[in-house]
Amino acid sequence: MQIDLNSDLGEHYGSWRMGDDESMLETVTSANIACGFHAGDPKTAFVTLRGAAARGVAVGAHVAYPDLAGFGRRPMTLPADELEAGLIYQIGALQGLARAAGTEVRYVKPHGALYNSIAFNEAEAATVISAIKQINPEFALVCLAGSPLVEQARAAGLRAVTEAFADRAYEPTGALVSRSEPGAVLHDPDLVAERMLRLAQHGTVTARDGSEVAVHAESICVHGDSPDAVNMARAVRAALLGAGVTLQNFSGADNAR
């Protein structure tokens, strides 16, 4: 049994610091690198990419709405051509930095409000899929497990990688609890590790009403901006490895850890 462990990294911006990228790169198998639209800047991206390359961590473009002030978590409605061009710009810029850092972009994971929107918005999802295919149709698209986007991406010829969230609460429908709701973000490393071990072994997570929700996930995300991110990621990693689960990125790079 194997699964990927990923985190959103490279989110520092100038003198403003976000998360502990160095520690997370020692723990995860894939790193979603901010492309400057919701967070991050060229220097931060380059440093993070070099750190990932040195550790054999696969990297993906963490694309977003143009929303630095809101950290990409505010819903936005953009014309399709504007969204498409912005996505191509973000992925292309990260590709150049990745090559200079000695690695390569292997997948795309939308961030925040964009991620949640395209999980269920077919028209907006089609724009994201089009942008990815124009850059590289071999890129995988990381999708919310169980969402309509998974089949839409596959029907369009992209590899869809299903994802679960270690540090987020789930609705009985399989959707994530809105961040505006109490208890939407989890912080207890032991609880998070227990939930993700159950996910890996049994394919279920406990929803906030206590019901068990089927979630088939190829990758587990721990958000890098949480104050407890490193401890949670380490706890998840230890629990999975202790149960005989292999941590391996989904993109084909040889970095079983």
C-alpha positions in Angstrom: 0.0 0.0 0.0 1.3 3.5 -0.9 0.1 7.1 -0.7 1.5 10.5 -1.3 1.9 13.2 1.4 1.8 16.8 0.1 1.9 20.3 1.5 1.4 23.8 0.2 4.8 25.5 0.4 6.7 28.6 -0.9 4.1 30.9 0.6 6.5 33.5 2.0 6.1 37.0 0.5 9.0 39.4 0.9 9.7 39.9 4.6 6.4 38.2 5.5 6.9 34.5 6.6 4.4 31.7 6.3 5.1 28.2 7.6 8.2 26.1 8.0 9.1 24.9 4.5 12.4 23.3 5.5 10.8 21.0 8.0 7.9 20.2 5.7 10.3 19.3 2.9 11.9 16.7 5.2 8.5 15.1 5.7 6.4 15.2 2.5 6.8 13.5 -0.8 5.2 16.3 -2.9 5.3 20.1 -2.6 2.7 22.4 -4.0 4.7 25.6 -4.7 2.9 29.0 -4.6 3.1 30.8 -7.9 2.8 34.4 -6.7 -1.0 35.0 -7.2 -2.2 34.1 -3.7 1.2 34.1 -2.0 4.9 33.6 -2.7 7.4 35.5 -4.8 10.2 34.5 -7.2 12.9 34.2 -4.6 10.8 32.2 -2.3 9.7 29.9 -5.1 13.3 29.4 -6.2 14.6 28.6 -2.8 11.7 26.2 -2.1 12.2 24.5 -5.4 15.9 24.0 -4.7 15.1 22.5 -1.3 12.6 20.1 -2.9 15.2 19.1 -5.6 17.8 18.4 -2.9 15.4 16.1 -1.1 13.9 14.3 -4.0 10.4 15.9 -3.3 8.2 16.2 -6.4 6.9 19.7 -7.1 3.7 21.0 -8.6 2.3 24.5 -9.4 0.0 25.7 -6.7 -2.1 28.1 -8.9 -4.7 30.5 -7.6 -6.9 33.5 -8.2 -5.0 36.8 -8.2 -5.7 37.5 -4.5 -2.7 38.3 -2.4 -4.7 40.3 0.1 -7.1 37.4 0.7 -4.5 34.6 0.4 -6.5 33.2 -2.5 -9.4 32.1 -0.2 -12.0 34.6 -1.4 -14.4 33.5 -4.2 -13.8 35.4 -7.4 -15.6 35.4 -10.8 -13.1 36.0 -13.6 -13.7 36.0 -17.4 -12.6 32.6 -18.7 -9.9 34.1 -20.9 -8.4 36.1 -18.0 -8.4 33.0 -15.7 -6.9 30.9 -18.4 -4.1 33.4 -19.2 -3.3 33.8 -15.5 -3.0 30.1 -15.0 -0.7 29.6 -18.0 1.4 32.5 -16.6 1.7 31.0 -13.2 2.6 27.5 -14.4 5.0 28.8 -17.0 6.8 31.0 -14.5 7.2 28.1 -12.0 8.5 25.8 -14.8 11.3 28.2 -15.6 12.3 28.5 -11.9 12.1 24.7 -11.5 14.4 24.0 -14.4 16.9 26.5 -13.0 16.6 24.8 -9.6 17.3 21.3 -11.0 13.8 19.9 -10.9 10.6 20.1 -12.9 7.0 20.8 -12.4 5.0 17.5 -12.6 1.5 18.5 -11.7 -0.9 21.3 -10.9 -2.9 21.8 -7.7 -5.3 24.8 -7.6 -5.4 26.7 -4.3 -8.1 27.8 -1.9 -11.2 29.3 -3.5 -10.2 28.2 -7.0 -9.7 24.6 -5.8 -13.1 24.5 -4.1 -14.9 26.2 -7.0 -13.7 23.9 -9.8 -14.5 20.9 -7.8 -18.2 21.5 -8.6 -18.2 24.3 -11.2 -18.0 22.5 -14.6 -17.5 25.6 -16.7 -14.7 27.0 -14.6 -13.1 23.6 -14.3 -13.0 23.4 -18.1 -11.0 26.6 -18.2 -8.5 25.2 -15.7 -8.2 22.0 -17.7 -7.7 23.9 -20.9 -4.9 25.9 -19.4 -3.1 22.9 -18.1 -3.4 21.0 -21.4 -1.9 24.0 -23.3 1.1 24.0 -21.1 1.6 20.2 -20.8 -1.2 17.6 -21.2 1.0 15.2 -19.3 0.6 17.2 -16.0 -1.6 15.6 -13.4 -4.4 17.7 -11.8 -4.9 17.3 -8.1 -8.6 17.2 -7.3 -10.9 16.9 -4.3 -11.6 13.2 -3.9 -15.2 12.3 -4.8 -15.9 15.6 -6.6 -17.3 15.8 -10.2 -14.0 17.4 -11.3 -12.3 14.0 -11.1 -14.3 12.5 -13.9 -14.4 15.7 -15.9 -10.6 15.9 -15.9 -10.2 12.3 -16.9 -12.7 12.7 -19.7 -10.7 15.6 -21.0 -7.5 13.4 -21.1 -5.8 14.6 -17.9 -4.7 12.4 -15.1 -6.8 13.3 -12.0 -5.1 12.6 -8.7 -7.6 12.4 -5.8 -6.8 14.2 -2.6 -7.9 14.2 1.0 -7.1 16.7 3.7 -5.6 15.7 7.0 -6.3 19.0 8.7 -9.8 19.7 7.5 -13.2 18.5 8.7 -15.6 16.9 6.3 -19.3 17.2 5.6 -21.3 13.9 5.3 -21.4 14.6 1.5 -17.6 14.4 1.3 -17.2 18.1 0.8 -14.9 20.1 3.1 -16.5 22.0 5.9 -16.3 25.7 5.1 -13.6 27.6 6.8 -16.2 30.0 8.1 -17.7 27.2 10.3 -16.4 26.3 13.7 -14.2 23.2 13.7 -13.4 23.4 10.0 -9.7 23.3 10.6 -8.2 20.5 12.8 -5.1 21.0 14.9 -4.6 17.9 17.0 -1.7 15.9 15.5 -2.8 12.6 17.1 -6.3 13.0 15.9 -5.2 14.0 12.4 -2.8 11.0 12.2 -5.5 8.6 13.4 -7.9 9.9 10.7 -5.4 9.6 7.9 -4.4 6.1 8.9 -8.0 5.1 8.7 -8.3 6.8 5.4 -5.3 4.9 4.0 -6.4 1.5 5.4 -10.1 1.7 5.0 -10.9 4.5 2.6 -13.1 6.5 5.0 -13.1 9.6 7.1 -15.4 10.6 9.9 -17.6 13.5 9.0 -18.5 16.2 11.5 -21.9 14.5 12.2 -20.1 11.3 13.2 -20.9 9.4 10.0 -18.3 7.6 8.0 -17.7 9.0 4.5 -16.0 7.0 1.7 -13.0 8.9 0.4 -10.6 7.3 -2.1 -7.5 9.4 -2.0 -4.1 9.0 -3.7 -2.6 11.9 -1.8 -3.0 13.5 1.6 -2.5 17.2 2.2 -1.4 19.0 5.3 -1.7 22.8 4.8 1.6 24.5 5.3 0.1 27.7 6.8 -1.3 26.0 9.9 0.6 26.7 13.1 0.5 23.0 13.8 1.5 21.9 10.2 4.9 20.4 10.9 3.7 18.4 13.9 0.7 17.2 12.1 2.6 16.2 9.0 5.2 14.3 11.1 2.4 12.5 13.0 0.7 11.5 9.8 4.0 10.3 8.3 4.9 8.3 11.4 1.4 6.7 11.6 1.4 5.6 8.0 5.0 4.3 8.0 4.4 2.5 11.3 1.5 0.7 9.7 3.5 -0.4 6.7 2.2 2.2 4.2 4.8 3.4 1.7 5.0 7.2 1.2 5.5 7.8 -2.5 4.7 10.7 -4.7 2.1 10.1 -7.4 4.0 11.7 -10.2 6.5 9.0 -11.1 9.6 10.5 -9.5 11.5 7.9 -7.4 11.2 9.2 -3.9 9.7 6.5 -1.7 10.5 7.6 1.9 
